[in-house]
Amino acid sequence: MPIEDTAEVNLAVAPTQESGLRYRDLMTALEALPEEQRSVLLLVTVEGLSYAETAQVLAIPTGTVMSRLSRARDRMIQLMDGAETAVPAKRPLLRRVK
């Protein structure tokens, strides 16, 4: 859409109470993560860096980026679901197809 046409269209969406609560829960969960996991999660998901770029920025191996990201995602799922204990998130099992 050309920028000139956007003045006629209201692209803003009024925030709902539910989205405000979700945002609050998300920020609380992010703050609960260890710094190492939070920095990797934000660099990959928010900043859009690749694993290799994230590893270079943080001066850590790519494998470490991958494991910290995996742990951060699992913990975020637990925190957003309201789980207080460190029970691993239930994910579908991967299977090898020959």
C-alpha positions as CSV (number, residue, x, y, z in Angstrom):
1,M,0.0,0.0,0.0
2,P,1.5,3.4,-0.9
3,I,2.2,5.6,2.0
4,E,-0.1,8.3,0.6
5,D,-3.1,6.0,0.9
6,T,-2.5,5.2,4.6
7,A,-3.9,8.5,5.8
8,E,-7.4,7.3,4.7
9,V,-7.1,3.9,6.4
10,N,-7.0,3.5,10.1
11,L,-4.4,0.7,10.6
12,A,-4.3,1.0,14.4
13,V,-6.1,-1.6,16.4
14,A,-7.3,-0.7,19.9
15,P,-5.6,-2.8,22.5
16,T,-7.7,-5.1,24.5
17,Q,-7.5,-6.0,28.2
18,E,-6.5,-9.5,27.2
19,S,-3.6,-8.4,25.0
20,G,-2.4,-6.1,27.8
21,L,-2.4,-9.0,30.2
22,R,-0.6,-11.2,27.7
23,Y,2.1,-8.5,27.3
24,R,2.5,-8.2,31.0
25,D,2.9,-11.9,31.4
26,L,5.4,-12.0,28.5
27,M,7.5,-9.3,30.0
28,T,7.4,-11.0,33.4
29,A,8.5,-14.3,31.9
30,L,11.3,-12.6,30.0
31,E,12.6,-11.1,33.2
32,A,12.5,-14.5,34.9
33,L,14.9,-16.0,32.4
34,P,18.6,-16.1,33.2
35,E,20.5,-13.4,31.4
36,E,22.3,-15.8,29.1
37,Q,19.0,-17.3,27.8
38,R,17.3,-14.0,27.6
39,S,20.0,-12.4,25.5
40,V,20.1,-15.3,23.0
41,L,16.3,-15.4,22.8
42,L,16.0,-11.6,22.1
43,L,18.9,-11.6,19.6
44,V,17.4,-14.5,17.6
45,T,13.7,-13.7,17.8
46,V,13.4,-9.9,18.1
47,E,16.6,-8.8,16.3
48,G,16.3,-11.6,13.7
49,L,20.0,-12.6,13.9
50,S,21.0,-16.0,12.7
51,Y,22.5,-18.5,15.2
52,A,26.0,-17.8,13.8
53,E,25.5,-14.0,14.1
54,T,24.3,-14.4,17.6
55,A,27.2,-16.6,18.5
56,Q,29.6,-14.0,17.1
57,V,27.9,-11.1,19.0
58,L,28.0,-13.0,22.3
59,A,31.4,-14.6,21.6
60,I,30.1,-18.1,22.3
61,P,29.9,-21.3,20.1
62,T,26.9,-21.8,17.9
63,G,26.0,-25.0,19.7
64,T,25.7,-23.0,22.9
65,V,23.4,-20.5,21.2
66,M,21.2,-23.4,20.1
67,S,21.0,-25.0,23.6
68,R,20.4,-21.7,25.4
69,L,17.7,-20.8,22.9
70,S,16.0,-24.2,23.3
71,R,16.1,-23.9,27.1
72,A,14.8,-20.3,26.9
73,R,11.9,-21.3,24.7
74,D,11.0,-24.2,26.9
75,R,11.1,-22.0,30.0
76,M,9.0,-19.3,28.3
77,I,6.3,-21.9,27.4
78,Q,6.3,-23.0,31.1
79,L,6.1,-19.5,32.4
80,M,3.4,-18.4,30.0
81,D,1.4,-21.4,30.9
82,G,1.7,-20.7,34.6
83,A,3.9,-23.6,35.5
84,E,6.1,-22.8,38.5
85,T,8.1,-26.0,38.4
86,A,10.9,-26.8,36.0
87,V,8.9,-29.6,34.3
88,P,10.1,-29.9,30.6
89,A,7.6,-28.6,28.1
90,K,5.6,-31.3,26.3
91,R,6.6,-31.2,22.6
92,P,6.0,-33.7,19.9
93,L,8.7,-36.3,19.7
94,L,10.9,-36.2,16.6
95,R,11.3,-39.4,14.7
96,R,13.8,-40.2,12.0
97,V,12.3,-41.0,8.6
98,K,14.4,-43.2,6.4
